[in-house]
């Protein structure tokens, strides 16, 4: 068990180190190296979670650390791409702003996911809006832009524009959905259990436990109050 946790932790840290190396490579102008590093970091980041799930060796701190490191790497990689365009390619302020928009939008997608879960107890649905693999997709777009910039000037700004447009569209749709959810008191109730004259409570203990758990977690009532 300890060995599995160490392996997962090592892969998590290695993914972050490779991602930071990608940001440094972009600033140095080594765009092909950066493209490979971005994809390798993305693959490693997915691998640690899969290993933890398969081995059943995840940890609470690991679940906290992994997305924190992801946000650090993502912010630096997209920012570095914008700086590279502005300084080395000569794109100026407009190119730099593409990097800013892509960076902020990309990070806001992840941030809105966590805030919706914590503040609204809501999970977004839909292939693009839920963005379950959205980070991988946006990093793939950046990878293509970096690789293409080795032979032409346009692929990287196009890639950043695509990431920015997609991210901000997701944020806009999520804001609307979150506003709607906030106005519906029972929008995210997943289970409703009705007790007719004590029949369920008296004869089906597991259902009673489930009902108490749902009421306690979703409505914030104490366990004793939920049981009553």
C-alpha positions in Angstrom: 0.0 0.0 0.0 2.8 2.4 1.0 4.7 1.6 -2.2 1.6 2.3 -4.4 1.1 5.6 -2.7 4.7 6.5 -3.3 4.4 5.6 -7.0 1.3 7.7 -7.4 3.0 10.6 -5.6 6.1 10.3 -7.7 4.1 10.3 -11.0 2.2 13.4 -9.8 5.4 15.3 -9.0 7.1 14.1 -12.2 4.1 15.4 -14.3 4.5 18.8 -12.6 8.2 18.9 -13.2 7.7 18.0 -16.9 5.0 20.6 -17.2 7.3 23.3 -15.7 10.0 22.1 -18.1 7.5 22.7 -20.9 7.0 26.3 -19.8 10.7 26.9 -19.6 11.2 25.3 -23.1 8.5 27.7 -24.6 10.3 30.7 -23.2 13.6 29.4 -24.6 12.0 29.0 -28.0 12.3 25.2 -28.1 8.8 24.8 -29.3 9.0 21.2 -30.4 10.5 20.2 -27.1 7.8 22.1 -25.4 5.1 20.4 -27.4 6.4 17.0 -26.4 6.7 18.0 -22.8 3.2 19.4 -22.6 1.7 16.1 -23.9 4.0 14.0 -21.7 2.9 16.0 -18.7 -0.7 15.5 -19.6 -0.3 11.7 -20.0 1.6 11.4 -16.7 -1.1 13.5 -15.0 -3.8 11.1 -16.2 -1.7 8.1 -15.3 -1.4 8.9 -11.6 -5.1 9.1 -11.2 -5.7 5.8 -13.0 -3.1 4.0 -11.0 -4.6 5.3 -7.7 -8.1 4.2 -8.8 -7.0 0.7 -10.0 -4.8 0.1 -7.0 -7.4 1.7 -4.6 -4.5 3.6 -3.1 -5.6 7.2 -3.5 -5.2 9.6 -0.6 -7.1 12.8 0.5 -3.9 14.9 0.3 -3.1 13.4 -3.1 -6.6 14.3 -4.4 -5.8 17.9 -3.2 -2.2 18.1 -4.4 -2.8 16.8 -7.9 -5.2 19.6 -9.1 -3.2 22.2 -7.3 -0.1 21.3 -9.3 -2.1 21.0 -12.5 -3.3 24.6 -12.1 0.3 25.8 -11.4 1.6 24.0 -14.5 -1.3 25.1 -16.7 -1.0 28.7 -15.7 2.7 28.9 -16.4 2.5 26.9 -19.7 -0.3 29.1 -21.2 1.3 32.3 -19.9 4.7 31.3 -21.4 3.0 30.7 -24.7 1.6 34.2 -24.7 4.9 35.7 -23.7 6.7 33.7 -26.4 4.3 35.2 -29.0 4.6 38.7 -27.7 8.4 38.7 -27.4 10.0 36.2 -29.7 7.5 36.1 -32.5 6.8 39.8 -32.3 3.1 39.5 -31.9 3.0 42.4 -29.5 0.3 43.2 -27.0 -2.5 41.5 -29.0 -0.6 38.2 -29.0 0.1 38.6 -25.3 -3.6 39.1 -24.6 -4.3 35.8 -26.3 -2.1 34.2 -23.8 -3.9 36.0 -20.9 -7.4 35.1 -22.2 -6.4 31.5 -22.7 -4.8 31.2 -19.3 -7.6 32.8 -17.3 -10.3 31.0 -19.2 -8.6 27.6 -18.9 -8.2 28.1 -15.1 -11.7 29.4 -14.6 -13.1 26.2 -16.1 -11.5 24.2 -13.3 -12.3 26.8 -10.7 -16.0 27.0 -11.6 -16.3 23.2 -11.3 -15.1 23.2 -7.7 -17.1 26.3 -6.7 -20.3 24.9 -8.2 -19.8 21.7 -6.3 -19.0 23.5 -3.0 -21.4 26.4 -3.2 -24.3 25.1 -5.3 -23.9 21.3 -4.8 -24.2 21.2 -8.6 -22.3 19.2 -11.2 -22.3 20.4 -14.8 -23.6 18.0 -17.5 -22.8 17.8 -21.2 -19.8 16.7 -23.2 -18.3 20.1 -23.5 -19.8 22.0 -20.6 -19.0 19.3 -18.1 -15.5 19.2 -19.6 -14.6 15.9 -18.0 -11.6 15.6 -20.4 -11.5 19.3 -21.2 -8.1 20.0 -19.8 -6.6 17.2 -21.9 -8.3 18.7 -25.0 -7.1 22.2 -24.4 -3.5 21.0 -23.8 -3.7 19.0 -27.0 -4.7 22.1 -28.9 -1.8 24.0 -27.3 0.5 21.1 -28.2 -0.6 21.3 -31.9 0.0 25.0 -31.8 3.5 24.7 -30.4 4.5 22.0 -32.9 3.1 24.0 -35.8 4.9 27.1 -34.7 8.2 25.4 -35.6 7.4 25.8 -39.3 5.0 28.8 -39.3 4.0 31.8 -37.2 0.2 31.3 -37.2 -0.5 27.9 -35.5 0.3 29.0 -31.9 -1.9 32.2 -31.9 -4.7 30.2 -33.5 -4.3 27.5 -30.8 -4.4 30.1 -28.0 -7.5 31.7 -29.6 -9.2 28.4 -29.8 -8.5 27.6 -26.2 -9.6 31.1 -25.1 -12.8 30.9 -27.1 -13.7 27.4 -25.9 -12.9 28.2 -22.3 -14.9 31.4 -22.2 -17.8 29.8 -23.9 -17.9 27.1 -21.3 -17.7 29.7 -18.5 -20.6 31.7 -20.0 -22.8 28.6 -20.3 -21.9 27.5 -16.8 -22.7 31.0 -15.4 -26.2 30.8 -16.9 -26.8 27.3 -15.6 -25.4 28.1 -12.2 -27.7 31.1 -11.9 -30.7 28.9 -12.8 -29.7 26.2 -10.3 -29.3 28.8 -7.6 -33.0 29.8 -8.0 -34.2 26.2 -7.7 -34.3 25.0 -4.2 -34.5 21.3 -5.1 -32.5 21.4 -8.4 -29.9 18.8 -7.4 -31.9 16.4 -5.3 -30.8 12.9 -6.6 -33.0 10.7 -4.4 -36.4 11.1 -2.8 -37.4 8.4 -0.3 -40.9 8.4 1.1 -41.8 6.6 4.3 -45.5 5.5 4.2 -46.6 4.8 7.8 -43.2 3.6 8.8 -43.2 0.7 6.3 -39.8 1.5 4.8 -38.2 2.4 8.1 -39.5 -0.7 9.9 -38.8 -3.3 7.2 -35.9 -2.0 5.1 -32.9 -0.9 7.2 -30.5 -0.2 4.3 -33.1 2.2 2.7 -33.4 4.0 6.0 -29.7 4.4 6.2 -29.6 5.7 2.7 -32.3 8.2 3.4 -30.6 9.4 6.5 -27.3 9.8 4.6 -28.9 11.8 1.8 -30.8 14.1 4.1 -27.8 14.6 6.3 -25.4 15.4 3.4 -27.8 17.2 1.1 -29.9 19.2 3.5 -27.4 19.6 6.3 -29.5 18.2 9.1 -28.0 16.3 11.9 -28.0 12.5 11.8 -30.6 12.2 14.6 -32.9 14.8 13.0 -32.6 13.1 9.6 -33.5 9.8 11.2 -36.7 11.3 12.7 
